[in-house]
Amino acid sequence: MLILALAAAALVTQPKPMGSPAMDILSAPDTISTCLRAHQGLAERRAECVGQFAEACMNFREGGQTTVGMMQCSMEEAQAWDARLNTAYQTLRNRYQGQSAHAAIQDAQRAWISFRDTDCAYMASIYEGGSIATVIHAGCVLDKTGQRALELIEQTDLPD
């Protein structure tokens, strides 16, 4: 229900050019911000924000339910979470400058990236040869990146 509310709240009233999507939706960064604000102070509910843009995108964007559309929707949201993840990561690195935690967060992040990439490749390989493999991979990257971003954000005092 929150997804529909976010999509409805995001309607842009500008005239649509020919060939535009059937319904404008909030951008991935805006959808994430709106959801995180809605769950301010409720860390356990923030996980619900991961995947909301992609789901709305797949349901409301023209072509969103095609293989390419699903992959694009997931990757758009993954990129938005990755930007938040990088902001939180840099905040933590700066906070721990000159301390052992400075190198430790870098090592942890490098290990996490390797894990995410390897695990998502594994998940996609289960469907090797099928068009769903790319969708599975994109969804995996989205889920893992969003969850990691939330983990790092919780460690910072970043406003949402």
C-alpha positions, 0 to 999 in steps of 0.5 A: 500500500505504501508503494502505491501511496508513494507512486501516487504522491509522485505524479508529475503534472507536466504534459507527457511527450509522445511515447512517454511512460503511461505513468510518471513515478518518483525517481529512485532517490526520491522514493527512498528518501520518502520511505526513509522519512516515513519510517524515521526512528523505526530502523526495523521498518526501514528495510521495507524501503528496499525494493519499493521503487523497483516494484512501483517501476515494474508495475507502473512504467511502460515496459516495466514488466518485461525482462529488460524493464525489470532489470532496469527498474532494479538497477535504477534503485540499486544505484540510488542505494549505492549512492546512499551507501557511499555517502554513509561509508565516506562519513564513517571513514572520515569519522575514524580517520587516524583510528584502526576503524578507518582501515577496518571499515575499508577492509569490511566494505571491500569484503562485502562488495566481493561477497555481494558480487559473488553471491549475486552471480551464484544466484543468477547462475541457477537460472543460467541460460534463461532470461530471468537470470539477469532479473535475478542478478539485478534484484540480488544486487538491489537487495544486498546494496539496499541492506548494506546501505541501511547498515552503514546509515544506522552507524552514522548520524546522517539525516534522511 
